[in-house]
Amino acid sequence: MRIWVKDVLDMLASGASEAEILESCPYLEREDIQASLEYAARQVDHAVLSLAK
């Protein structure tokens, strides 16, 4: 079964613990939660440009 990364992030953002997520989604593993966080971190990673005047 598949679950959207956003769904995992929403659960974490709402305060659900890793144990609660794993209990409510028994097809997930701890590594899936970690992979969701790593994916999200890569998506928001961006270069910061400093433009001097």
C-alpha positions as YAML, in Angstrom:
chain: A
units: angstrom
residues:
- id: 1
  name: MET
  ca: [0.00, 0.00, 0.00]
- id: 2
  name: ARG
  ca: [1.16, 3.53, -0.70]
- id: 3
  name: ILE
  ca: [0.71, 6.68, 1.31]
- id: 4
  name: TRP
  ca: [1.47, 10.24, 0.28]
- id: 5
  name: VAL
  ca: [4.48, 11.94, 1.84]
- id: 6
  name: LYS
  ca: [2.19, 14.87, 2.62]
- id: 7
  name: ASP
  ca: [-0.05, 12.59, 4.69]
- id: 8
  name: VAL
  ca: [2.89, 11.44, 6.79]
- id: 9
  name: LEU
  ca: [4.08, 15.04, 7.22]
- id: 10
  name: ASP
  ca: [0.56, 16.18, 8.15]
- id: 11
  name: MET
  ca: [0.39, 13.51, 10.85]
- id: 12
  name: LEU
  ca: [3.75, 14.57, 12.24]
- id: 13
  name: ALA
  ca: [2.80, 18.26, 12.05]
- id: 14
  name: SER
  ca: [-0.41, 17.61, 13.95]
- id: 15
  name: GLY
  ca: [1.62, 16.12, 16.79]
- id: 16
  name: ALA
  ca: [1.30, 12.42, 16.08]
- id: 17
  name: SER
  ca: [4.23, 10.43, 17.36]
- id: 18
  name: GLU
  ca: [6.10, 7.96, 15.23]
- id: 19
  name: ALA
  ca: [4.53, 5.14, 17.26]
- id: 20
  name: GLU
  ca: [1.03, 6.53, 16.68]
- id: 21
  name: ILE
  ca: [1.62, 6.77, 12.94]
- id: 22
  name: LEU
  ca: [2.94, 3.23, 12.79]
- id: 23
  name: GLU
  ca: [-0.05, 2.00, 14.78]
- id: 24
  name: SER
  ca: [-2.58, 3.73, 12.54]
- id: 25
  name: CYS
  ca: [-0.72, 2.75, 9.35]
- id: 26
  name: PRO
  ca: [0.64, -0.77, 10.01]
- id: 27
  name: TYR
  ca: [1.92, -1.05, 6.44]
- id: 28
  name: LEU
  ca: [4.46, 1.71, 7.14]
- id: 29
  name: GLU
  ca: [7.85, 1.21, 8.72]
- id: 30
  name: ARG
  ca: [10.01, 3.64, 10.67]
- id: 31
  name: GLU
  ca: [12.23, 3.99, 7.61]
- id: 32
  name: ASP
  ca: [9.21, 5.23, 5.62]
- id: 33
  name: ILE
  ca: [8.66, 8.08, 8.07]
- id: 34
  name: GLN
  ca: [12.34, 8.98, 7.93]
- id: 35
  name: ALA
  ca: [12.28, 8.85, 4.13]
- id: 36
  name: SER
  ca: [9.29, 11.20, 4.11]
- id: 37
  name: LEU
  ca: [11.20, 13.72, 6.22]
- id: 38
  name: GLU
  ca: [14.29, 13.42, 4.03]
- id: 39
  name: TYR
  ca: [12.21, 13.90, 0.88]
- id: 40
  name: ALA
  ca: [10.53, 17.00, 2.31]
- id: 41
  name: ALA
  ca: [13.88, 18.46, 3.36]
- id: 42
  name: ARG
  ca: [15.24, 18.02, -0.16]
- id: 43
  name: GLN
  ca: [12.16, 19.68, -1.66]
- id: 44
  name: VAL
  ca: [12.57, 22.85, 0.39]
- id: 45
  name: ASP
  ca: [16.34, 23.02, 0.03]
- id: 46
  name: HIS
  ca: [17.40, 25.95, -2.08]
- id: 47
  name: ALA
  ca: [20.40, 28.08, -2.68]
- id: 48
  name: VAL
  ca: [20.50, 31.47, -0.99]
- id: 49
  name: LEU
  ca: [21.79, 34.22, -3.21]
- id: 50
  name: SER
  ca: [23.16, 37.38, -1.72]
- id: 51
  name: LEU
  ca: [22.83, 40.28, -4.11]
- id: 52
  name: ALA
  ca: [25.09, 43.13, -3.10]
- id: 53
  name: LYS
  ca: [24.06, 46.61, -4.15]
...
